[in-house]
């Protein structure tokens, strides 16, 4: 069984990917500093898997700790999630984002090279496209100037990975450009668990439905979309986790100094107001929401062309928007004791 180091593995996408790895015969090893996750996630993983996932508590920028993990375990590949990820926050404290997101990737690549580990799946983002001129977005769509420091860190990290491969370091890379992950494990043992006020739409929706938040603010209703609210491509986190496993399997077949990039979305765009209406349908609850002004760093609309990931990795999303929202609501109900 191959050992896969998951940086940020106690986070939202990382924890679901840990489950997908075990189900596919891999052994996940987590490093997380719990700056944006809760240690209760580890109990949720144990309840799903029937065993503990080996976990190191610490920062991926701590090179000594990362070296220790590689010394103590035979690491066969890395899935690099660890990053600060709130678009709005990144516009206010950009230096934190540059230091954390870029620094941790540099440390990981240096230690991988030191220990002869070649395979890395990198957590990128559709934010690298900015506001595309044409939709849906292809992997060949030109990257634009980022709308936020967060998006810029993802562009820079992609460039670092390309340059590392060009240098004949031996690295083999898949960068997955995520669209908007939502949903939770159907067991309701793990799910999105934001610290403090959520920066993403769905936890704000579920917390409002549960009475934790008074109301949802829809940031803008004057965009050039069907109802004036922003359009995003919402993908179930389990589908996204599956794409990481398929990416690892794909990398194992490639030659050294290899880079490939895939969009991971559903290929469909939904407005914020459509998401609210779909949630009301699956939950049976009416949501209190208001229209607010536009938010710094937000783009108007984006969704994926998923032909490449389907044809190359044999990956296809299994879950609908309503499936995702139902799982998110079941997770929130468990958290809130509803």
N, C-alpha and C positions, 0 to 999 in steps of 0.2 A: 504494500500500500504506500503510495507516494505521499510525502509530507508537503503540504502547501502552506506557506506563511501568508496569513491574511492580515495586512496592516489595517488598523481601524476595524478589526474583525468583530468588535462588540457593537459596532454601529448598525444603523438600519439595514443597509444593503449587505454589509459584511456578515452580519449574523445569519441572514437568510442564505447567503452564499455558503456559509459553513455547513448548513443543513444539506444544501444541494451537493456539496463536495462529498460528504459522508455517504449520501444516497448513491453516489457514483463511484464509490470505492476508494476515495482519497481520505487522507487524514489531515484535517485543518489544524493549524497552530495559530493562535491569535496573539497579536501585539496591539494594545490599545492603552491610551493614557486616561481614558474615561473623562476627557474634557467635554465631550459632546455625547456621552452615552452613560448608561447606568449599569452597575454590576449585577443587577437583577436579571439582565439579559442572559448572563451565564447560567442562571437557574432555568430560564426558559429553554435554552439550548439543551440542557441536561434532561429536562422533561420530555422534549421531542425525541432526542437521540438515545436516551437511556444510559448516557455516560457523560462524563465531563469532557469539555474541549480544553486541551492544554492552552493556558493563557499566560502571557507575560504582561505585566502592568508597567507601562513606561512610554516614552516619547520616541517616535521614529527618527527624530533628529539626534537622538542620543546614539552616536555611532558605536560606543562601547557596548551598550545593551544589545544593539542589533548584531554585533559580532558575537556576543555571547550566545544569542539564539542560534546562530549558524553553527557555532562550535558544539552546542549541546544537542543539536538535531541535524539529521541529514535532510536539508531542504532541497526539494526537487523543483520548486517553482514559487513565484510570489504573485499574489494579487494585491495591488497597491491601491487601497481605498483612502488611507489616512490623509485627511485634508480638512481645512476650514472651508465651509461650503455655503454660507449665507450671502447671497448676492448683495442685499441691502447693506449688511454689516461691512462687507468688503469695501464699499465706497466710503465708509467712515473711518476704518482702521486698515488701510491697504498694506502697511508694512507687516502686520501680523500675517496676512495672507501670503505675501511674497516669501517671508521667512519660513513659514510652516509648510506651505504646499510645495515650494521648489526645493527647499532644504532637505525635506524628508525623502524626496525622490533621488536627490544626489547621493545621500547617505546609502540608500537602498542599492543603487546601481554600483557604488564603490564596493560595498560589502559583497554583493552578488559576484562581482568580478573576482574579488579576493578568494572566494570559496568555490569558484567554478560553476555557479548557478546561472543558467542562461535564460530561462523562461519567465517572462513577466507580463501579466495582464494589467493594463493601466486604466484606472477610472478617469476617463475624460468626460466631456460634456458637450451637448449641442450648443452651449453658449459660445463655443469657438466660431460659430457661423455668424454671430451677431444677428442683425436683421437681414436674412437672405433676400436677394433680388427675385429669386424664383423658388416656388414651393411645389412639391415636397423637396426636402434637402437630400442631396446625394453626397456620398463621401468625397466626391470630386468637386463639390460646391466650394468656391473660394472662401477661405476663412477671412473674416473681416476684422477691423479694429474692434476689440472687445468693448462691450457696453459696461463692464465692471472689472475691477481688479481681480475678482474671483475668476471671471472668464479669461482674463489675460494670463493668470497662472496656469490654466489648463493649456492654452496655446503654447506658452513657454515650455511647459513640461513635455508636450508632444514634440517640440523642436529638439529638446534635449535628448529624447529617446531616438529620434532620427539621427542626430549627430553622433550619438554613442554607437549606433549600429554602423554608420558610415566609417567610424574609426577602426572597424574590424575588432571590436571588443568581444565578439561572439554572442552578444545579447540577441534574444529573439523576443519580439514585442507584438502584442495585440493591444491597441488602444480602442476602448469601447466608448463611443460618444453617446452617453445616455440622454434620453429625453426626460420625461418626468415620472420617476418611480413613485408608485402609490401601492396601497394594499397592505396586507399582513399575512403571516402564516395562518392557514385555515384553523389550526389548533388554538389560535389566540394566545399562544405562549410567547411569541415575539412579534414585534411590529415597530412602527415608527414611534420613537420616544423622545420628542424634542425636549431640550433643557430650557425652562423658562417659556417665554412667549414664542410660539411656533413661527418660523420664517416661511414655511411651506403651506400651501392651501389646505391640503386634506386634513392634517391634524387640527388646523384651525376650525375646519368644518365640523369634525367629530367632537372637538372640545366644546364648540358652541351648542351642538345638539345635546351634549351631556350636561350643559348648564355651567361649565367651567368658564367659558367666555360669554360675554354679554351678546356680542354680535360679530359678524364677519364684515370686514371692509373689502369691497371689490375695488381694486385700484384702477379706476378709469372705466368709463363707458363710452368713450369717444374715439376708440380705435377703429380702424378700417376692417371690421369683422362683422359677422352676421348680426350680433347684438351689441357691438361696441366694446365688449370685454375681451381681454387677451385670449389667444388660442395657444394651447399646448398639446403635446402628444403624451398622454398618460399611459404608463405601462405598469403592469403588476410586478411587484418586486420579485415574485417567484420566477416569472419569465425572465427578468433581468439576471437573476442568480443563475439560471440555467445557461444563459449566454456566456457567463464566465467559465463554467465547466466546459462547455463546447470550445471555448477559446483555448483553454489549456490543452485539450485533446488535439486541437488543430496545431498548436505550437510544437507539440512533440514530434510532428511529422515534418517540420521545416528545417532547412539548413541554417547555419549560424548567420548572424548579422541580417536578421529578417525583421521587417516591420509591416504590419497591416492594420487597417483602421476599419471599424464597422459602426454604422449607426444602429442603435438599439432602441427601437420604439415600436409602436403598433402600426404606423403608417396612416393613422387617423388623427385629426385635430379636433379638440373640443374646447369651447369657450368656458371661461370661469362660470358664467351663469348656467350653461348646460350642465356642468359638473354639480353645481348646487341643486339643480332640478333633479338630476339623476339620483343624488344622495337622498333627497326628500322622498323619492319613489321607493328606494330600497329600504330605507329606515322607517318610513311612515311618520317622520317628524318634519314639521315646518321649521325652517331656519330663519333666524333674524339676521338680515344683512342690509347693508347700506352701500351706496355708491360713493367712493372717495376719489381723491385726485390721483393722477398717475404716480407711480413709484419709481424712484431713481434706479436705473440699471435694468428695468424691465424692457423686453422687446415686445413687439406687437403680436407676432404670430410665427409659429414654427412647428413643423411636423416632419416626420422622417419618410424617406424612401427606404424601404427595408429589403429591397431585392438582393443586395449583395450578401447581407448576413444570412438570409434564407437560403440562397443558392450555394454559398461557400461553406457555412457552418452547419447547414441543415437545421437551422433554428427557426421556430415559428411560435409566436405568442399564443398561449392557450386560453388566456383569461380576458374577459370583456371589461369595459369600464364599470359596469354594474357589479360584476364579480369583485373587482378591486375595491369598490366602495363598500360593498357588503362585508368583506373581510376587514376593512379598516374600521367599520362600525362595530363589528363583533369584538375586535381588539380593544377599542375604546370602552365598550360596555364592560369588558372584563376589568380593565384598569379602574373604571369608575364604580364597579360593583352594581351595575344597573341590571 
